[in-house]
Amino acid sequence: MAESGDREDRSTWAVGGGLFLGIGVGFFFLKHSALAFSGCLLAGLGLGLLLTAILSAFTKGR
């Protein structure tokens, strides 16, 4: 169990969150094009990876 002063790094959760966001947005475009759906998935994954990099840089800077 983590001590009270230590905080877990949850910046990696941004990847999963971005992917779920991409799935949610992609379902709206699935009627029109399957490529738009996969594009939304990749965009959500990329957004999550960017957020992870930004959040980990801020937490390591403290």
Contacts in CASP RR format, 6 or more apart in sequence:
PFRMAT RR
TARGET T0000
AUTHOR 0000-0000-0000
METHOD contacts of the structure
MODEL  1
MAESGDREDRSTWAVGGGLFLGIGVGFFFLKHSALAFSGCLLAGLGLGLL
LTAILSAFTKGR
2 8 0 8 1.000
9 56 0 8 1.000
9 59 0 8 1.000
11 51 0 8 1.000
11 52 0 8 1.000
11 55 0 8 1.000
11 56 0 8 1.000
11 59 0 8 1.000
12 52 0 8 1.000
14 48 0 8 1.000
14 49 0 8 1.000
14 51 0 8 1.000
14 52 0 8 1.000
14 55 0 8 1.000
15 45 0 8 1.000
15 48 0 8 1.000
15 49 0 8 1.000
15 51 0 8 1.000
15 52 0 8 1.000
16 48 0 8 1.000
17 48 0 8 1.000
18 44 0 8 1.000
18 45 0 8 1.000
18 46 0 8 1.000
18 47 0 8 1.000
18 48 0 8 1.000
18 51 0 8 1.000
19 41 0 8 1.000
19 44 0 8 1.000
19 45 0 8 1.000
19 48 0 8 1.000
21 44 0 8 1.000
21 47 0 8 1.000
22 40 0 8 1.000
22 41 0 8 1.000
22 43 0 8 1.000
22 44 0 8 1.000
22 45 0 8 1.000
23 40 0 8 1.000
23 41 0 8 1.000
24 40 0 8 1.000
25 40 0 8 1.000
25 44 0 8 1.000
26 36 0 8 1.000
26 37 0 8 1.000
26 39 0 8 1.000
26 40 0 8 1.000
26 41 0 8 1.000
27 37 0 8 1.000
29 36 0 8 1.000
29 37 0 8 1.000
29 40 0 8 1.000
30 36 0 8 1.000
30 37 0 8 1.000
END
